[in-house]
Amino acid sequence: MSTPPDGCFLSDRYDELRREVLDRGIVRTRGDGLALFLRQGMANWMRAWLCFTPQRKGVEKIVDPPKPPLDHKRELVEILSAMVMKSVAGNL
Protein backbone atom coordinates (compact mmCIF):
# COMPACT_ATOMS: atom_id res chain seq x y z
CA MET A 1 0.00 0.00 0.00
CA SER A 2 1.47 3.36 -0.98
CA THR A 3 1.38 6.28 1.40
CA PRO A 4 -0.69 9.34 0.54
CA PRO A 5 1.13 12.36 -0.91
CA ASP A 6 2.17 15.28 1.22
CA GLY A 7 -0.71 17.78 0.96
CA CYS A 8 1.63 20.66 1.79
CA PHE A 9 3.55 20.01 -1.43
CA LEU A 10 0.45 20.55 -3.59
CA SER A 11 -0.60 23.54 -1.53
CA ASP A 12 2.85 25.09 -1.96
CA ARG A 13 2.81 24.50 -5.73
CA TYR A 14 -0.64 26.10 -5.99
CA ASP A 15 0.45 29.09 -3.93
CA GLU A 16 3.52 29.54 -6.14
CA LEU A 17 1.44 29.40 -9.31
CA ARG A 18 -1.16 31.79 -7.90
CA ARG A 19 1.50 34.23 -6.69
CA GLU A 20 3.24 34.17 -10.06
CA VAL A 21 0.00 34.90 -11.91
CA LEU A 22 -1.02 37.68 -9.51
CA ASP A 23 2.43 39.30 -9.50
CA ARG A 24 2.91 39.30 -13.25
CA GLY A 25 -0.63 39.16 -14.62
CA ILE A 26 0.48 36.71 -17.29
CA VAL A 27 2.95 33.97 -16.52
CA ARG A 28 5.98 34.23 -18.76
CA THR A 29 8.61 32.35 -16.80
CA ARG A 30 7.60 28.90 -15.59
CA GLY A 31 3.87 28.73 -15.07
CA ASP A 32 4.11 25.26 -13.53
CA GLY A 33 1.05 23.86 -15.26
CA LEU A 34 -0.98 27.02 -15.73
CA ALA A 35 -2.22 25.88 -19.16
CA LEU A 36 -3.29 22.52 -17.71
CA PHE A 37 -4.94 24.28 -14.77
CA LEU A 38 -6.89 26.65 -17.04
CA ARG A 39 -7.91 24.00 -19.59
CA GLN A 40 -8.61 20.98 -17.41
CA GLY A 41 -9.18 22.39 -13.92
CA MET A 42 -7.60 22.10 -10.54
CA ALA A 43 -8.33 18.39 -10.03
CA ASN A 44 -6.37 17.38 -13.15
CA TRP A 45 -3.61 19.86 -12.30
CA MET A 46 -3.28 18.20 -8.88
CA ARG A 47 -3.24 14.71 -10.43
CA ALA A 48 -0.42 15.78 -12.75
CA TRP A 49 1.62 17.13 -9.84
CA LEU A 50 1.24 13.83 -7.97
CA CYS A 51 4.03 12.47 -10.19
CA PHE A 52 6.38 14.96 -8.53
CA THR A 53 4.94 14.86 -5.03
CA PRO A 54 7.22 13.49 -2.33
CA GLN A 55 5.59 10.61 -0.49
CA ARG A 56 5.25 10.68 3.27
CA LYS A 57 7.35 8.23 5.21
CA GLY A 58 4.44 6.65 7.04
CA VAL A 59 0.75 6.99 7.54
CA GLU A 60 -0.11 9.30 10.39
CA LYS A 61 -2.87 8.27 12.72
CA ILE A 62 -5.74 10.73 12.54
CA VAL A 63 -6.80 11.72 16.01
CA ASP A 64 -10.30 12.94 16.73
CA PRO A 65 -10.43 16.36 18.37
CA PRO A 66 -11.09 16.23 22.08
CA LYS A 67 -14.74 16.34 23.07
CA PRO A 68 -15.90 18.69 25.80
CA PRO A 69 -17.03 17.03 29.00
CA LEU A 70 -20.77 16.51 29.27
CA ASP A 71 -21.08 19.13 32.01
CA HIS A 72 -19.67 21.79 29.66
CA LYS A 73 -21.91 20.95 26.70
CA ARG A 74 -24.88 22.77 28.23
CA GLU A 75 -22.78 25.89 28.77
CA LEU A 76 -21.51 25.75 25.19
CA VAL A 77 -25.04 25.41 23.83
CA GLU A 78 -26.17 28.40 25.90
CA ILE A 79 -23.26 30.54 24.72
CA LEU A 80 -23.76 29.64 21.06
CA SER A 81 -27.52 30.18 21.35
CA ALA A 82 -26.97 33.62 22.87
CA MET A 83 -24.58 34.51 20.04
CA VAL A 84 -27.08 33.43 17.39
CA MET A 85 -29.97 35.25 19.06
CA LYS A 86 -27.92 38.46 19.36
CA SER A 87 -26.92 38.19 15.70
CA VAL A 88 -30.52 37.63 14.59
CA ALA A 89 -31.80 40.47 16.78
CA GLY A 90 -29.17 42.81 15.30
CA ASN A 91 -30.40 42.06 11.75
CA LEU A 92 -34.06 42.85 12.48
N, C-alpha and C positions, 0 to 999 in steps of 0.2 A: 504494500500500500504506500503510495507516495504521499509526502506531507504537503499540506496546502501552501500556496505561495505567500510570501510576506506582503501583506496588504499595504504596508508603508511604502514599499517600492513602487507600486502602482500609483499611490497617492502622490508620491514625490514626482513621478514622471508627469502626471496630470498637472500638478502645480507648475512644473517647469514649462510645459507646453502653454498653459494658460498665461503665465507671466510673460513668456516670449511674445505671444499674440497681443497682449494688452500693451506691452512696452513699445512694440514696433508697429502695431496695426496689422501689418502683413508680415508673415514669417519669411525671411529671406535666407537665414543661415541654416539651421537644422530642421526645425519643424517637428521632428520626432513623431511622425505619423499623423500630421495635421490633415493631409488629404484623406487618409483612411478614416480618421475621426469624422470629418465633414461628410464624406460620402456614405459611410456604412454605420456610423454611430459609435457611441461610447463603448457599448458591449463588445463589438468586434475589435475596437481599438485595444481594449483590455485583453481580449483573447490573444491578439497578436503580441502584446508585450509579455504574455506569460512565457514565451520562449526565452526571454531574457531575464525573467524574474528569479532572483536567488531563492532557493527553497529553504524553509526553516529546518533547523536541526532535528526537532522533535515536535510532537503534537502537544500543545499546551492544554492543560485541563481547564475547562471553562467553569468558573466558580459563580454560582448564583449570588446576587447581591444580598447582603444581610437583610433579614426581615425585622421590622420593628416588633418589640414585644407586644403581646396582646393588650396590655394595660395602656400602651401608648397609642394604639390604633384609634381609639375613641377621640383622643386629643387631636390627632392628625386630621381626622374627619371633621371635627369641629373647626379647626383652623382653616382647612381648605374650603369648607362650606361658607365660613365668614368671608373669605377672600372672594369667592364667586358671587355671593350676595352683594358685597360692596361694589364689585365690578358691574353687576347688572343694575344696581340702583344708580350708579354714576352715569349709565348710558340712557336712563329714562328721562 
